[in-house]
């Protein structure tokens, strides 16, 4: 009888101990955040910038005790090589195998659109820190799991037109656009912006991402009388546009989306790279907020090659990713779990966050999944290999 009672008590103690250790074991499990972006090729610099912004934010969050009762955040990266199929394969692995709570996209709009379809289907929140295609967040799905802290084509397009009119007195714009869903998104946005001012483009030309010469397209725009070019394309294709203009000897102002900022643009485009003006969401130059000073200090400590603001490039990738990660952490905290739909609703519950780019006040709602507006953009250009705000130095 004694032995039986003893065994009963021992079993009870073991059960109680196991019960008590389950919550602590769960608390010790990291919360995985996925990133699918270009980590190789011409645009690898953008993937590294996004990685650095996420990593600095994650370090801050973990240093404060993590989330959900002490769980640390862990970043898991995959290379999409700028390819939608590879991006979806990588996202599938992160969702099913790694069980990420939020999946961050990267540079390319076609890749992000493909991943968003899967994210909506699997009910895993997607956060976009770079790709600007309007359909990424305005994707027609309810409920919508795609959020973004980045530029938005239809807003950037209005800004491109306003900048061209103000700076170059442009009245006859031409479009030179990459032939994919990002180019299509901007053609629609630019056409709408022009139409709102009773204007239209003198021509719309497309090029493939692999083209090494776009002289024929540019020649047609020149013959049509274009006095400014609206350019949309990532690093390599945009560089080919600039080099083709040099071969033609046509010196026409170029107002670009932010594609050139994503990698080795000055190396590929040559000296005329400095003639391209493009949009950004943030600059680490000039007087910084307390958050900006803290982020710069953290970047210098974590990445020894960063000595000054000139070395934080592309700034847009770092800044967007930093704020996006902080907002995603707030959404998880609001959700009280990592369950996908709860986190989605957690984004709507964010009240106020003093971020790097700006102070966000109720940045997301069921109708609005983009945290940045037309008031959050700056214009920039290349000086040697450094991205400077327009007006900061002589060109």
C-alpha positions as YAML, in Angstrom:
chain: A
units: angstrom
residues:
- id: 1
  name: UNK
  ca: [0.00, 0.00, 0.00]
- id: 2
  name: UNK
  ca: [2.80, 2.36, 0.93]
- id: 3
  name: UNK
  ca: [4.59, 1.75, -2.37]
- id: 4
  name: UNK
  ca: [1.39, 2.29, -4.28]
- id: 5
  name: UNK
  ca: [0.76, 5.62, -2.54]
- id: 6
  name: UNK
  ca: [4.36, 6.61, -3.06]
- id: 7
  name: UNK
  ca: [4.08, 5.87, -6.77]
- id: 8
  name: UNK
  ca: [0.87, 7.89, -6.93]
- id: 9
  name: UNK
  ca: [2.49, 10.88, -5.23]
- id: 10
  name: UNK
  ca: [5.54, 10.61, -7.48]
- id: 11
  name: UNK
  ca: [3.37, 10.49, -10.59]
- id: 12
  name: UNK
  ca: [1.48, 13.55, -9.38]
- id: 13
  name: UNK
  ca: [4.74, 15.44, -8.81]
- id: 14
  name: UNK
  ca: [6.01, 14.53, -12.29]
- id: 15
  name: UNK
  ca: [2.73, 15.61, -13.88]
- id: 16
  name: UNK
  ca: [2.73, 18.88, -11.98]
- id: 17
  name: UNK
  ca: [6.33, 19.55, -12.94]
- id: 18
  name: UNK
  ca: [5.61, 18.84, -16.60]
- id: 19
  name: UNK
  ca: [2.57, 21.12, -16.49]
- id: 20
  name: UNK
  ca: [4.65, 23.92, -15.00]
- id: 21
  name: UNK
  ca: [7.44, 23.55, -17.56]
- id: 22
  name: UNK
  ca: [5.18, 23.69, -20.61]
- id: 23
  name: UNK
  ca: [4.53, 27.47, -20.42]
- id: 24
  name: UNK
  ca: [8.22, 28.20, -19.79]
- id: 25
  name: UNK
  ca: [9.18, 26.00, -22.74]
- id: 26
  name: UNK
  ca: [6.73, 27.86, -24.95]
- id: 27
  name: UNK
  ca: [8.02, 31.18, -23.64]
- id: 28
  name: UNK
  ca: [11.55, 30.14, -24.63]
- id: 29
  name: UNK
  ca: [10.56, 29.38, -28.24]
- id: 30
  name: UNK
  ca: [11.62, 32.20, -30.55]
- id: 31
  name: UNK
  ca: [9.10, 34.07, -32.65]
- id: 32
  name: UNK
  ca: [10.32, 33.64, -36.21]
- id: 33
  name: UNK
  ca: [10.10, 36.47, -38.70]
- id: 34
  name: UNK
  ca: [10.63, 35.54, -42.35]
- id: 35
  name: UNK
  ca: [12.30, 37.62, -45.05]
- id: 36
  name: UNK
  ca: [12.18, 36.81, -48.77]
- id: 37
  name: UNK
  ca: [14.27, 39.25, -50.81]
- id: 38
  name: UNK
  ca: [17.12, 39.61, -53.28]
- id: 39
  name: UNK
  ca: [20.25, 38.49, -51.43]
- id: 40
  name: UNK
  ca: [22.34, 37.98, -54.58]
- id: 41
  name: UNK
  ca: [22.73, 39.64, -57.96]
- id: 42
  name: UNK
  ca: [22.51, 43.30, -58.98]
- id: 43
  name: UNK
  ca: [19.99, 44.16, -56.27]
- id: 44
  name: UNK
  ca: [21.63, 42.34, -53.36]
- id: 45
  name: UNK
  ca: [22.47, 45.66, -51.72]
- id: 46
  name: UNK
  ca: [18.75, 46.29, -51.20]
- id: 47
  name: UNK
  ca: [18.29, 42.90, -49.54]
- id: 48
  name: UNK
  ca: [21.19, 43.65, -47.21]
- id: 49
  name: UNK
  ca: [19.69, 47.06, -46.36]
- id: 50
  name: UNK
  ca: [16.35, 45.46, -45.46]
- id: 51
  name: UNK
  ca: [18.19, 42.84, -43.41]
- id: 52
  name: UNK
  ca: [20.06, 45.52, -41.47]
- id: 53
  name: UNK
  ca: [16.93, 47.52, -40.72]
- id: 54
  name: UNK
  ca: [15.14, 44.41, -39.48]
- id: 55
  name: UNK
  ca: [18.14, 43.24, -37.45]
- id: 56
  name: UNK
  ca: [18.61, 46.53, -35.60]
- id: 57
  name: UNK
  ca: [14.90, 46.64, -34.74]
- id: 58
  name: UNK
  ca: [14.95, 42.99, -33.61]
- id: 59
  name: UNK
  ca: [17.99, 43.65, -31.41]
- id: 60
  name: UNK
  ca: [16.13, 46.51, -29.73]
- id: 61
  name: UNK
  ca: [13.00, 44.46, -29.15]
- id: 62
  name: UNK
  ca: [14.94, 41.48, -27.79]
- id: 63
  name: UNK
  ca: [17.00, 43.73, -25.50]
- id: 64
  name: UNK
  ca: [13.73, 44.94, -23.96]
- id: 65
  name: UNK
  ca: [12.67, 41.37, -23.18]
- id: 66
  name: UNK
  ca: [11.21, 40.21, -26.48]
- id: 67
  name: UNK
  ca: [7.48, 39.63, -26.96]
- id: 68
  name: UNK
  ca: [4.69, 37.58, -25.44]
- id: 69
  name: UNK
  ca: [6.27, 37.02, -22.05]
- id: 70
  name: UNK
  ca: [9.92, 36.87, -22.98]
- id: 71
  name: UNK
  ca: [10.02, 35.15, -26.39]
- id: 72
  name: UNK
  ca: [12.90, 36.47, -28.51]
- id: 73
  name: UNK
  ca: [12.52, 37.31, -32.19]
- id: 74
  name: UNK
  ca: [14.57, 35.39, -34.74]
- id: 75
  name: UNK
  ca: [15.04, 36.46, -38.37]
- id: 76
  name: UNK
  ca: [15.00, 33.73, -41.05]
- id: 77
  name: UNK
  ca: [16.05, 34.83, -44.54]
- id: 78
  name: UNK
  ca: [15.66, 33.35, -48.01]
- id: 79
  name: UNK
  ca: [16.95, 34.58, -51.41]
- id: 80
  name: UNK
  ca: [14.32, 35.09, -54.12]
- id: 81
  name: UNK
  ca: [16.88, 36.12, -56.79]
- id: 82
  name: UNK
  ca: [14.25, 38.53, -58.11]
- id: 83
  name: UNK
  ca: [12.20, 35.58, -59.37]
- id: 84
  name: UNK
  ca: [8.50, 35.18, -58.43]
- id: 85
  name: UNK
  ca: [8.61, 31.38, -58.62]
- id: 86
  name: UNK
  ca: [11.65, 31.20, -56.35]
- id: 87
  name: UNK
  ca: [10.05, 33.76, -54.06]
- id: 88
  name: UNK
  ca: [6.92, 31.65, -53.64]
- id: 89
  name: UNK
  ca: [9.01, 28.53, -53.02]
- id: 90
  name: UNK
  ca: [10.96, 30.37, -50.33]
- id: 91
  name: UNK
  ca: [7.80, 31.79, -48.77]
- id: 92
  name: UNK
  ca: [6.22, 28.33, -48.69]
- id: 93
  name: UNK
  ca: [9.21, 26.99, -46.76]
- id: 94
  name: UNK
  ca: [9.10, 29.86, -44.30]
- id: 95
  name: UNK
  ca: [5.37, 29.44, -43.71]
- id: 96
  name: UNK
  ca: [5.15, 25.65, -43.50]
- id: 97
  name: UNK
  ca: [8.55, 24.63, -42.17]
- id: 98
  name: UNK
  ca: [9.78, 27.61, -40.17]
- id: 99
  name: UNK
  ca: [6.28, 28.64, -38.97]
- id: 100
  name: UNK
  ca: [7.01, 32.35, -39.27]
- id: 101
  name: UNK
  ca: [4.61, 34.76, -37.58]
- id: 102
  name: UNK
  ca: [5.07, 37.48, -40.23]
- id: 103
  name: UNK
  ca: [6.70, 37.24, -43.64]
- id: 104
  name: UNK
  ca: [8.54, 40.28, -45.00]
- id: 105
  name: UNK
  ca: [8.85, 40.78, -48.75]
- id: 106
  name: UNK
  ca: [11.68, 42.39, -50.65]
- id: 107
  name: UNK
  ca: [12.50, 44.55, -53.63]
- id: 108
  name: UNK
  ca: [10.48, 43.26, -56.57]
- id: 109
  name: UNK
  ca: [6.78, 43.93, -57.03]
- id: 110
  name: UNK
  ca: [6.11, 40.76, -59.12]
- id: 111
  name: UNK
  ca: [7.69, 38.63, -56.38]
- id: 112
  name: UNK
  ca: [5.75, 40.37, -53.62]
- id: 113
  name: UNK
  ca: [2.44, 40.06, -55.46]
- id: 114
  name: UNK
  ca: [3.01, 36.32, -55.85]
- id: 115
  name: UNK
  ca: [3.86, 35.91, -52.17]
- id: 116
  name: UNK
  ca: [0.88, 37.99, -51.06]
- id: 117
  name: UNK
  ca: [-1.48, 35.57, -52.83]
- id: 118
  name: UNK
  ca: [-0.06, 32.76, -50.72]
- id: 119
  name: UNK
  ca: [-0.04, 34.85, -47.55]
- id: 120
  name: UNK
  ca: [-3.72, 35.69, -47.96]
- id: 121
  name: UNK
  ca: [-4.54, 32.06, -48.67]
- id: 122
  name: UNK
  ca: [-2.60, 30.76, -45.66]
- id: 123
  name: UNK
  ca: [-3.64, 33.67, -43.40]
- id: 124
  name: UNK
  ca: [-0.08, 34.73, -42.59]
- id: 125
  name: UNK
  ca: [0.55, 38.49, -42.32]
- id: 126
  name: UNK
  ca: [2.79, 39.92, -45.04]
- id: 127
  name: UNK
  ca: [4.77, 43.12, -44.51]
- id: 128
  name: UNK
  ca: [6.31, 44.99, -47.43]
- id: 129
  name: UNK
  ca: [9.35, 47.19, -46.69]
- id: 130
  name: UNK
  ca: [10.28, 48.00, -50.30]
- id: 131
  name: UNK
  ca: [8.21, 46.83, -53.31]
- id: 132
  name: UNK
  ca: [5.86, 49.67, -54.24]
- id: 133
  name: UNK
  ca: [3.33, 48.10, -56.61]
- id: 134
  name: UNK
  ca: [-0.14, 49.35, -55.72]
- id: 135
  name: UNK
  ca: [-1.76, 45.85, -56.02]
- id: 136
  name: UNK
  ca: [0.44, 44.46, -53.23]
- id: 137
  name: UNK
  ca: [-1.81, 45.93, -50.57]
- id: 138
  name: UNK
  ca: [-4.80, 46.80, -52.76]
- id: 139
  name: UNK
  ca: [-5.20, 43.19, -53.83]
- id: 140
  name: UNK
  ca: [-8.99, 42.78, -53.63]
- id: 141
  name: UNK
  ca: [-8.84, 40.04, -50.98]
- id: 142
  name: UNK
  ca: [-10.95, 40.06, -47.82]
- id: 143
  name: UNK
  ca: [-9.62, 39.65, -45.23]
- id: 144
  name: UNK
  ca: [-6.39, 41.19, -46.48]
- id: 145
  name: UNK
  ca: [-3.17, 40.08, -44.76]
- id: 146
  name: UNK
  ca: [-0.82, 42.38, -46.72]
- id: 147
  name: UNK
  ca: [0.58, 45.49, -44.99]
- id: 148
  name: UNK
  ca: [3.33, 47.87, -46.04]
- id: 149
  name: UNK
  ca: [5.76, 50.53, -44.81]
- id: 150
  name: UNK
  ca: [7.06, 51.73, -48.15]
- id: 151
  name: UNK
  ca: [6.27, 53.85, -51.15]
- id: 152
  name: UNK
  ca: [3.06, 53.19, -53.09]
- id: 153
  name: UNK
  ca: [3.11, 53.55, -56.86]
- id: 154
  name: UNK
  ca: [-0.07, 55.56, -57.29]
- id: 155
  name: UNK
  ca: [1.16, 58.10, -54.70]
- id: 156
  name: UNK
  ca: [4.75, 58.16, -56.00]
- id: 157
  name: UNK
  ca: [3.44, 58.72, -59.52]
- id: 158
  name: UNK
  ca: [1.65, 61.91, -58.48]
- id: 159
  name: UNK
  ca: [4.85, 63.03, -56.79]
- id: 160
  name: UNK
  ca: [6.93, 62.29, -59.91]
- id: 161
  name: UNK
  ca: [4.66, 64.47, -62.01]
- id: 162
  name: UNK
  ca: [4.64, 67.31, -59.49]
- id: 163
  name: UNK
  ca: [8.42, 67.19, -59.17]
- id: 164
  name: UNK
  ca: [8.92, 67.21, -62.95]
- id: 165
  name: UNK
  ca: [6.61, 70.19, -63.36]
- id: 166
  name: UNK
  ca: [8.14, 72.16, -60.50]
- id: 167
  name: UNK
  ca: [11.79, 71.40, -61.25]
- id: 168
  name: UNK
  ca: [11.92, 71.06, -65.02]
- id: 169
  name: UNK
  ca: [8.74, 72.89, -66.12]
- id: 170
  name: UNK
  ca: [7.82, 69.72, -67.95]
- id: 171
  name: UNK
  ca: [4.73, 69.71, -70.17]
- id: 172
  name: UNK
  ca: [5.44, 66.72, -72.45]
- id: 173
  name: UNK
  ca: [6.43, 63.74, -70.32]
- id: 174
  name: UNK
  ca: [7.31, 60.37, -71.76]
- id: 175
  name: UNK
  ca: [7.31, 57.03, -69.91]
- id: 176
  name: UNK
  ca: [10.03, 54.38, -70.08]
- id: 177
  name: UNK
  ca: [8.85, 51.43, -67.98]
- id: 178
  name: UNK
  ca: [9.95, 47.88, -67.22]
- id: 179
  name: UNK
  ca: [7.62, 45.38, -68.87]
- id: 180
  name: UNK
  ca: [6.19, 43.64, -65.80]
- id: 181
  name: UNK
  ca: [3.51, 44.17, -63.16]
- id: 182
  name: UNK
  ca: [5.51, 46.98, -61.53]
- id: 183
  name: UNK
  ca: [5.69, 48.84, -64.83]
- id: 184
  name: UNK
  ca: [1.97, 48.26, -65.38]
- id: 185
  name: UNK
  ca: [1.17, 49.60, -61.91]
- id: 186
  name: UNK
  ca: [3.09, 52.81, -62.63]
- id: 187
  name: UNK
  ca: [1.71, 53.25, -66.11]
- id: 188
  name: UNK
  ca: [-1.75, 53.22, -64.58]
- id: 189
  name: UNK
  ca: [-0.72, 55.60, -61.79]
- id: 190
  name: UNK
  ca: [1.12, 58.05, -64.03]
- id: 191
  name: UNK
  ca: [-1.72, 58.08, -66.55]
- id: 192
  name: UNK
  ca: [-4.19, 58.88, -63.77]
- id: 193
  name: UNK
  ca: [-1.93, 61.63, -62.39]
- id: 194
  name: UNK
  ca: [-1.59, 63.21, -65.83]
- id: 195
  name: UNK
  ca: [-5.30, 62.89, -66.54]
- id: 196
  name: UNK
  ca: [-6.12, 64.71, -63.31]
- id: 197
  name: UNK
  ca: [-4.25, 67.70, -64.77]
- id: 198
  name: UNK
  ca: [-5.72, 67.33, -68.25]
- id: 199
  name: UNK
  ca: [-2.42, 66.01, -69.56]
- id: 200
  name: UNK
  ca: [-1.23, 62.87, -71.26]
- id: 201
  name: UNK
  ca: [2.12, 61.28, -72.00]
- id: 202
  name: UNK
  ca: [3.63, 61.87, -75.44]
- id: 203
  name: UNK
  ca: [4.57, 58.21, -75.46]
- id: 204
  name: UNK
  ca: [4.78, 55.07, -73.34]
- id: 205
  name: UNK
  ca: [7.67, 52.68, -74.00]
- id: 206
  name: UNK
  ca: [8.45, 49.35, -72.36]
- id: 207
  name: UNK
  ca: [11.68, 47.41, -71.94]
- id: 208
  name: UNK
  ca: [12.53, 43.95, -70.66]
- id: 209
  name: UNK
  ca: [14.57, 43.48, -67.51]
- id: 210
  name: UNK
  ca: [17.23, 41.72, -69.61]
- id: 211
  name: UNK
  ca: [17.51, 44.38, -72.36]
- id: 212
  name: UNK
  ca: [21.00, 45.80, -72.90]
- id: 213
  name: UNK
  ca: [19.92, 48.52, -75.34]
- id: 214
  name: UNK
  ca: [16.77, 50.65, -75.32]
- id: 215
  name: UNK
  ca: [17.80, 53.19, -77.98]
- id: 216
  name: UNK
  ca: [14.81, 52.35, -80.24]
- id: 217
  name: UNK
  ca: [12.30, 53.03, -77.46]
- id: 218
  name: UNK
  ca: [14.07, 56.22, -76.40]
- id: 219
  name: UNK
  ca: [14.32, 57.40, -80.00]
- id: 220
  name: UNK
  ca: [10.55, 57.18, -80.35]
- id: 221
  name: UNK
  ca: [10.11, 59.23, -77.17]
- id: 222
  name: UNK
  ca: [12.58, 61.83, -78.43]
- id: 223
  name: UNK
  ca: [10.79, 62.11, -81.76]
- id: 224
  name: UNK
  ca: [7.50, 62.54, -79.90]
- id: 225
  name: UNK
  ca: [8.96, 65.60, -78.18]
- id: 226
  name: UNK
  ca: [9.34, 64.32, -74.61]
- id: 227
  name: UNK
  ca: [10.84, 67.00, -72.35]
- id: 228
  name: UNK
  ca: [11.18, 64.68, -69.32]
- id: 229
  name: UNK
  ca: [11.29, 60.92, -68.86]
- id: 230
  name: UNK
  ca: [9.44, 59.07, -66.12]
- id: 231
  name: UNK
  ca: [11.52, 55.94, -65.54]
- id: 232
  name: UNK
  ca: [10.50, 52.78, -63.69]
- id: 233
  name: UNK
  ca: [12.91, 49.88, -63.43]
- id: 234
  name: UNK
  ca: [15.30, 48.27, -61.00]
- id: 235
  name: UNK
  ca: [19.07, 48.71, -60.95]
- id: 236
  name: UNK
  ca: [20.25, 46.91, -64.09]
- id: 237
  name: UNK
  ca: [17.46, 47.95, -66.48]
- id: 238
  name: UNK
  ca: [17.55, 51.57, -65.28]
- id: 239
  name: UNK
  ca: [21.30, 51.66, -65.89]
- id: 240
  name: UNK
  ca: [20.73, 50.48, -69.47]
- id: 241
  name: UNK
  ca: [18.30, 53.37, -70.03]
- id: 242
  name: UNK
  ca: [20.95, 55.85, -68.88]
- id: 243
  name: UNK
  ca: [23.66, 54.26, -71.03]
- id: 244
  name: UNK
  ca: [21.36, 54.24, -74.05]
- id: 245
  name: UNK
  ca: [20.67, 57.95, -73.58]
- id: 246
  name: UNK
  ca: [24.44, 58.54, -73.51]
- id: 247
  name: UNK
  ca: [24.85, 56.65, -76.79]
- id: 248
  name: UNK
  ca: [22.13, 58.83, -78.32]
- id: 249
  name: UNK
  ca: [23.61, 62.04, -76.94]
- id: 250
  name: UNK
  ca: [20.14, 62.96, -75.64]
- id: 251
  name: UNK
  ca: [20.29, 64.96, -72.44]
- id: 252
  name: UNK
  ca: [16.76, 64.85, -71.07]
- id: 253
  name: UNK
  ca: [15.77, 65.06, -67.38]
- id: 254
  name: UNK
  ca: [14.99, 61.69, -65.78]
- id: 255
  name: UNK
  ca: [12.56, 61.50, -62.88]
- id: 256
  name: UNK
  ca: [12.58, 57.97, -61.57]
- id: 257
  name: UNK
  ca: [10.88, 55.71, -59.12]
- id: 258
  name: UNK
  ca: [13.36, 54.39, -56.56]
- id: 259
  name: UNK
  ca: [14.59, 51.38, -58.54]
- id: 260
  name: UNK
  ca: [18.11, 52.82, -59.07]
- id: 261
  name: UNK
  ca: [18.67, 52.98, -55.31]
- id: 262
  name: UNK
  ca: [18.59, 49.20, -54.92]
- id: 263
  name: UNK
  ca: [22.15, 48.25, -55.84]
- id: 264
  name: UNK
  ca: [25.15, 48.93, -58.09]
- id: 265
  name: UNK
  ca: [23.53, 51.68, -60.17]
- id: 266
  name: UNK
  ca: [26.48, 54.08, -60.41]
- id: 267
  name: UNK
  ca: [28.82, 51.25, -61.35]
- id: 268
  name: UNK
  ca: [26.47, 50.01, -64.09]
- id: 269
  name: UNK
  ca: [25.18, 53.34, -65.39]
- id: 270
  name: UNK
  ca: [28.45, 55.28, -65.43]
- id: 271
  name: UNK
  ca: [28.96, 59.03, -64.90]
- id: 272
  name: UNK
  ca: [25.46, 59.97, -66.07]
- id: 273
  name: UNK
  ca: [23.95, 58.16, -63.08]
- id: 274
  name: UNK
  ca: [24.11, 61.49, -61.27]
- id: 275
  name: UNK
  ca: [21.51, 62.92, -63.69]
- id: 276
  name: UNK
  ca: [18.74, 60.65, -62.39]
- id: 277
  name: UNK
  ca: [16.49, 62.01, -59.65]
- id: 278
  name: UNK
  ca: [14.54, 59.42, -57.70]
- id: 279
  name: UNK
  ca: [12.17, 59.13, -54.78]
- id: 280
  name: UNK
  ca: [13.09, 57.96, -51.27]
- id: 281
  name: UNK
  ca: [11.24, 57.67, -47.98]
- id: 282
  name: UNK
  ca: [14.09, 58.64, -45.67]
- id: 283
  name: UNK
  ca: [17.54, 60.19, -45.48]
- id: 284
  name: UNK
  ca: [20.09, 59.68, -42.73]
- id: 285
  name: UNK
  ca: [21.72, 62.99, -43.69]
- id: 286
  name: UNK
  ca: [21.09, 66.18, -41.74]
- id: 287
  name: UNK
  ca: [19.68, 66.56, -38.25]
- id: 288
  name: UNK
  ca: [18.14, 63.35, -36.97]
- id: 289
  name: UNK
  ca: [15.42, 62.64, -34.45]
- id: 290
  name: UNK
  ca: [16.27, 60.76, -31.26]
- id: 291
  name: UNK
  ca: [15.19, 57.56, -33.04]
- id: 292
  name: UNK
  ca: [17.42, 58.37, -36.01]
- id: 293
  name: UNK
  ca: [20.44, 58.98, -33.78]
- id: 294
  name: UNK
  ca: [19.78, 55.71, -31.95]
- id: 295
  name: UNK
  ca: [19.49, 53.74, -35.19]
- id: 296
  name: UNK
  ca: [22.68, 55.22, -36.65]
- id: 297
  name: UNK
  ca: [24.55, 54.39, -33.44]
- id: 298
  name: UNK
  ca: [23.25, 50.82, -33.51]
- id: 299
  name: UNK
  ca: [24.16, 50.39, -37.19]
- id: 300
  name: UNK
  ca: [27.71, 51.60, -36.58]
- id: 301
  name: UNK
  ca: [28.10, 49.22, -33.64]
- id: 302
  name: UNK
  ca: [26.67, 46.20, -35.49]
- id: 303
  name: UNK
  ca: [28.28, 46.85, -38.88]
- id: 304
  name: UNK
  ca: [31.85, 48.23, -38.51]
- id: 305
  name: UNK
  ca: [32.03, 49.26, -42.17]
- id: 306
  name: UNK
  ca: [29.41, 51.95, -41.46]
- id: 307
  name: UNK
  ca: [31.31, 55.09, -40.48]
- id: 308
  name: UNK
  ca: [28.82, 57.81, -41.44]
- id: 309
  name: UNK
  ca: [25.41, 58.44, -42.98]
- id: 310
  name: UNK
  ca: [26.94, 58.00, -46.45]
- id: 311
  name: UNK
  ca: [27.56, 54.34, -45.65]
- id: 312
  name: UNK
  ca: [23.92, 53.60, -44.77]
- id: 313
  name: UNK
  ca: [22.71, 52.72, -48.23]
- id: 314
  name: UNK
  ca: [20.14, 52.29, -49.59]
- id: 315
  name: UNK
  ca: [18.70, 54.28, -46.69]
- id: 316
  name: UNK
  ca: [15.16, 53.47, -47.76]
- id: 317
  name: UNK
  ca: [15.67, 49.74, -47.20]
- id: 318
  name: UNK
  ca: [17.07, 50.26, -43.71]
- id: 319
  name: UNK
  ca: [14.51, 52.82, -42.61]
- id: 320
  name: UNK
  ca: [11.42, 51.11, -44.01]
- id: 321
  name: UNK
  ca: [12.43, 47.74, -42.60]
- id: 322
  name: UNK
  ca: [13.23, 49.18, -39.17]
- id: 323
  name: UNK
  ca: [9.84, 50.85, -38.78]
- id: 324
  name: UNK
  ca: [8.01, 47.91, -40.35]
- id: 325
  name: UNK
  ca: [9.54, 45.47, -37.86]
- id: 326
  name: UNK
  ca: [8.65, 47.69, -34.90]
- id: 327
  name: UNK
  ca: [5.06, 47.95, -36.14]
- id: 328
  name: UNK
  ca: [4.88, 44.18, -36.70]
- id: 329
  name: UNK
  ca: [6.09, 43.65, -33.12]
- id: 330
  name: UNK
  ca: [3.35, 45.94, -31.84]
- id: 331
  name: UNK
  ca: [0.80, 43.94, -33.85]
- id: 332
  name: UNK
  ca: [2.02, 40.68, -32.30]
- id: 333
  name: UNK
  ca: [1.91, 42.22, -28.84]
- id: 334
  name: UNK
  ca: [-1.62, 43.49, -29.48]
- id: 335
  name: UNK
  ca: [-2.64, 40.03, -30.68]
- id: 336
  name: UNK
  ca: [-1.25, 38.33, -27.61]
- id: 337
  name: UNK
  ca: [-0.19, 35.45, -29.86]
- id: 338
  name: UNK
  ca: [1.40, 34.63, -33.21]
- id: 339
  name: UNK
  ca: [-1.82, 33.30, -34.74]
- id: 340
  name: UNK
  ca: [-2.16, 34.85, -38.19]
- id: 341
  name: UNK
  ca: [-5.59, 36.42, -38.05]
- id: 342
  name: UNK
  ca: [-5.01, 37.73, -34.54]
- id: 343
  name: UNK
  ca: [-1.81, 39.42, -35.71]
- id: 344
  name: UNK
  ca: [-3.65, 40.87, -38.72]
- id: 345
  name: UNK
  ca: [-6.17, 42.45, -36.39]
- id: 346
  name: UNK
  ca: [-3.31, 43.50, -34.11]
- id: 347
  name: UNK
  ca: [-2.09, 45.87, -36.85]
- id: 348
  name: UNK
  ca: [-5.42, 47.71, -36.69]
- id: 349
  name: UNK
  ca: [-5.03, 48.17, -32.93]
- id: 350
  name: UNK
  ca: [-1.75, 50.09, -33.19]
- id: 351
  name: UNK
  ca: [-2.47, 53.52, -31.74]
- id: 352
  name: UNK
  ca: [0.80, 55.45, -31.86]
- id: 353
  name: UNK
  ca: [4.43, 54.64, -32.57]
- id: 354
  name: UNK
  ca: [7.27, 57.17, -32.67]
- id: 355
  name: UNK
  ca: [9.24, 55.71, -35.54]
- id: 356
  name: UNK
  ca: [12.27, 56.51, -37.62]
- id: 357
  name: UNK
  ca: [10.49, 57.85, -40.70]
- id: 358
  name: UNK
  ca: [7.73, 59.56, -38.74]
- id: 359
  name: UNK
  ca: [5.38, 59.25, -35.80]
- id: 360
  name: UNK
  ca: [2.68, 56.80, -36.85]
- id: 361
  name: UNK
  ca: [-0.83, 57.47, -35.52]
- id: 362
  name: UNK
  ca: [-3.29, 54.66, -36.21]
- id: 363
  name: UNK
  ca: [-1.33, 53.76, -39.37]
- id: 364
  name: UNK
  ca: [-3.53, 50.83, -40.40]
- id: 365
  name: UNK
  ca: [-7.25, 50.22, -40.75]
- id: 366
  name: UNK
  ca: [-9.37, 47.70, -42.62]
- id: 367
  name: UNK
  ca: [-9.39, 50.16, -45.54]
- id: 368
  name: UNK
  ca: [-5.77, 51.39, -45.35]
- id: 369
  name: UNK
  ca: [-2.87, 48.93, -45.30]
- id: 370
  name: UNK
  ca: [-0.14, 51.42, -46.28]
- id: 371
  name: UNK
  ca: [1.47, 53.32, -43.40]
- id: 372
  name: UNK
  ca: [3.22, 55.99, -45.49]
- id: 373
  name: UNK
  ca: [1.56, 58.81, -47.42]
- id: 374
  name: UNK
  ca: [2.56, 61.38, -50.05]
- id: 375
  name: UNK
  ca: [3.91, 63.56, -47.22]
- id: 376
  name: UNK
  ca: [6.59, 61.00, -46.36]
- id: 377
  name: UNK
  ca: [8.74, 61.14, -49.51]
- id: 378
  name: UNK
  ca: [12.02, 62.93, -50.26]
- id: 379
  name: UNK
  ca: [13.91, 63.27, -53.57]
- id: 380
  name: UNK
  ca: [17.48, 62.13, -53.99]
- id: 381
  name: UNK
  ca: [20.31, 61.57, -56.46]
- id: 382
  name: UNK
  ca: [23.67, 59.81, -56.62]
- id: 383
  name: UNK
  ca: [26.90, 61.63, -55.82]
- id: 384
  name: UNK
  ca: [29.59, 59.09, -56.63]
- id: 385
  name: UNK
  ca: [28.28, 55.98, -54.84]
- id: 386
  name: UNK
  ca: [26.34, 57.88, -52.20]
- id: 387
  name: UNK
  ca: [22.64, 58.78, -52.21]
- id: 388
  name: UNK
  ca: [22.13, 62.42, -51.24]
- id: 389
  name: UNK
  ca: [18.94, 64.45, -50.79]
- id: 390
  name: UNK
  ca: [18.30, 66.87, -53.64]
- id: 391
  name: UNK
  ca: [19.76, 70.27, -52.81]
- id: 392
  name: UNK
  ca: [22.31, 68.99, -50.31]
- id: 393
  name: UNK
  ca: [25.33, 69.26, -52.63]
- id: 394
  name: UNK
  ca: [26.16, 70.48, -56.12]
- id: 395
  name: UNK
  ca: [25.43, 68.04, -58.91]
...
